[in-house]
Amino acid sequence: MEPFWAVVVGIMFGAGIYLMLRRNLSKLILGLILISNAANMLIMTSAGLTRDAPPMIAAGKETLTGTYADPLPQALVLTAIVIGFGVLAYFLTLLQGAYKSNKSENLDRLGGGAS
């Protein structure tokens, strides 16, 4: 099942880069979202997808026995999701301000310099 997710992550990275290369601010933001989600999926799948028991030490034992799901990638992805949401909210605010001031999402018109 992991090779399938590797292909999905690759497609998401490719689509995100394609969208970020467009000259439209909203497509740039969508590309950023895709790349962020692809990176989160990459971290989760690189840790190994398991349906085993949670990493809880049983009563009376000192170490974990058998296979278990690694909690570190899950914590990293949860943190990345929260940070990604904050960055997305910031960029959407910038998009709204840029559209109000320039009436355009075209990145060539947002430069403000000599045209």
Sine and cosine of phi, psi and omega as CSV:
sin_phi,cos_phi,sin_psi,cos_psi,sin_omega,cos_omega
0.00,0.00,-0.46,0.89,-0.03,-1.00
-0.92,0.38,-0.55,0.83,0.09,-1.00
-0.88,0.48,-0.55,0.84,0.07,-1.00
-0.88,0.48,-0.71,0.71,-0.01,-1.00
-0.93,0.36,-0.50,0.87,0.07,-1.00
-0.90,0.43,-0.64,0.76,0.05,-1.00
-0.92,0.39,-0.67,0.74,0.02,-1.00
-0.88,0.47,-0.69,0.72,0.02,-1.00
-0.89,0.45,-0.68,0.74,0.03,-1.00
-0.88,0.47,-0.67,0.74,0.03,-1.00
-0.91,0.42,-0.65,0.76,0.01,-1.00
-0.91,0.41,-0.66,0.75,0.07,-1.00
-0.88,0.47,-0.71,0.71,0.00,-1.00
-0.89,0.46,-0.70,0.71,0.02,-1.00
-0.91,0.41,-0.61,0.79,0.03,-1.00
-0.91,0.42,-0.68,0.74,0.03,-1.00
-0.92,0.40,-0.65,0.76,0.04,-1.00
-0.86,0.50,-0.71,0.70,0.00,-1.00
-0.92,0.39,-0.58,0.82,0.00,-1.00
-0.94,0.33,-0.35,0.94,0.02,-1.00
-1.00,0.07,-0.11,0.99,0.05,-1.00
-0.96,0.27,0.37,-0.93,-0.05,-1.00
-1.00,-0.06,0.65,0.76,-0.03,-1.00
-0.75,-0.66,0.75,-0.66,-0.09,-1.00
-0.92,0.38,-0.62,0.79,0.00,-1.00
-0.93,0.36,-0.58,0.81,0.06,-1.00
-0.93,0.36,-0.55,0.83,0.07,-1.00
-0.89,0.45,-0.66,0.75,0.02,-1.00
-0.93,0.38,-0.66,0.75,0.05,-1.00
-0.89,0.45,-0.62,0.78,0.06,-1.00
-0.89,0.45,-0.64,0.77,0.05,-1.00
-0.89,0.45,-0.65,0.76,0.04,-1.00
-0.90,0.45,-0.70,0.71,0.00,-1.00
-0.88,0.47,-0.69,0.72,0.00,-1.00
-0.91,0.40,-0.62,0.79,0.03,-1.00
-0.89,0.45,-0.71,0.71,0.02,-1.00
-0.92,0.38,-0.60,0.80,0.04,-1.00
-0.91,0.42,-0.64,0.77,0.04,-1.00
-0.90,0.43,-0.63,0.78,0.05,-1.00
-0.90,0.44,-0.68,0.73,0.03,-1.00
-0.91,0.42,-0.59,0.81,0.02,-1.00
-0.89,0.45,-0.68,0.74,0.02,-1.00
-0.90,0.44,-0.69,0.73,-0.02,-1.00
-0.91,0.41,-0.68,0.73,-0.04,-1.00
-0.97,0.26,-0.48,0.87,0.03,-1.00
-0.94,0.34,-0.39,0.92,0.05,-1.00
-0.98,0.21,-0.24,0.97,-0.02,-1.00
1.00,-0.10,0.83,-0.55,0.01,-1.00
-1.00,0.05,0.91,-0.41,-0.01,-1.00
-0.79,-0.61,0.46,-0.89,0.09,-1.00
-0.92,-0.40,0.53,0.85,-0.06,-1.00
-0.99,0.11,-0.14,-0.99,-0.05,-1.00
-0.94,0.33,0.41,-0.91,0.09,-1.00
-0.92,0.38,0.38,-0.93,-0.06,-1.00
-0.98,0.21,0.94,0.33,0.01,-1.00
-0.91,-0.42,0.76,-0.65,0.03,-1.00
-0.99,0.14,0.81,-0.58,-0.04,-1.00
-0.93,0.37,0.39,-0.92,0.01,-1.00
-0.90,0.44,0.73,-0.68,0.03,-1.00
1.00,0.03,-0.03,1.00,0.02,-1.00
-0.92,-0.40,0.38,-0.93,-0.02,-1.00
-0.96,-0.27,-0.36,0.93,-0.02,-1.00
-0.72,-0.69,0.24,-0.97,0.07,-1.00
-0.98,0.20,0.62,-0.78,0.07,-1.00
-0.88,-0.48,0.58,-0.81,0.01,-1.00
0.99,0.15,-0.21,-0.98,0.00,-1.00
-1.00,-0.05,0.48,-0.88,0.00,-1.00
-0.47,-0.88,0.31,-0.95,0.03,-1.00
-0.98,0.20,0.74,-0.67,0.00,-1.00
-0.97,0.23,0.85,-0.53,-0.06,-1.00
-0.99,0.17,-0.28,0.96,-0.07,-1.00
-0.90,0.43,-0.75,0.66,0.04,-1.00
-0.88,0.47,-0.56,0.83,0.03,-1.00
-0.91,0.42,-0.65,0.76,0.04,-1.00
-0.92,0.38,-0.65,0.76,0.03,-1.00
-0.89,0.45,-0.68,0.74,-0.01,-1.00
-0.92,0.38,-0.64,0.77,0.04,-1.00
-0.88,0.48,-0.68,0.74,0.06,-1.00
-0.90,0.44,-0.67,0.74,0.00,-1.00
-0.91,0.42,-0.57,0.82,0.04,-1.00
-0.91,0.42,-0.69,0.72,0.00,-1.00
-0.90,0.43,-0.70,0.71,0.03,-1.00
-0.90,0.43,-0.67,0.74,0.03,-1.00
-0.88,0.47,-0.61,0.79,0.04,-1.00
-0.91,0.42,-0.65,0.76,0.04,-1.00
-0.90,0.43,-0.68,0.74,0.03,-1.00
-0.91,0.42,-0.65,0.76,0.03,-1.00
-0.89,0.46,-0.69,0.72,0.02,-1.00
-0.88,0.47,-0.64,0.77,0.03,-1.00
-0.90,0.43,-0.72,0.69,-0.01,-1.00
-0.92,0.39,-0.57,0.82,0.05,-1.00
-0.92,0.40,-0.58,0.81,0.09,-1.00
-0.91,0.42,-0.67,0.74,0.07,-1.00
-0.89,0.46,-0.64,0.76,0.02,-1.00
-0.88,0.47,-0.69,0.72,0.00,-1.00
-0.89,0.45,-0.70,0.72,0.02,-1.00
-0.91,0.41,-0.65,0.76,0.01,-1.00
-0.92,0.40,-0.62,0.78,0.00,-1.00
-0.94,0.33,-0.60,0.80,0.02,-1.00
-0.91,0.41,-0.62,0.78,-0.06,-1.00
-0.99,0.13,-0.51,0.86,-0.09,-1.00
-0.91,-0.42,-0.18,0.98,-0.04,-1.00
0.82,0.57,0.53,0.84,-0.01,-1.00
-0.41,-0.91,0.51,-0.86,0.10,-0.99
-0.96,-0.26,0.04,1.00,-0.02,-1.00
-0.95,0.32,0.80,-0.60,-0.05,-1.00
-0.93,0.37,-0.42,0.91,0.03,-1.00
-0.92,0.38,-0.52,0.85,-0.02,-1.00
-1.00,0.07,-0.19,0.98,-0.04,-1.00
-1.00,0.00,-0.04,1.00,-0.08,-1.00
-0.89,0.46,-0.65,0.76,0.00,-1.00
0.98,0.19,-0.12,0.99,0.00,-1.00
-1.00,-0.01,-0.25,-0.97,0.02,-1.00
-0.94,0.34,0.77,-0.64,0.01,-1.00
-0.87,-0.49,0.00,0.00,0.00,0.00
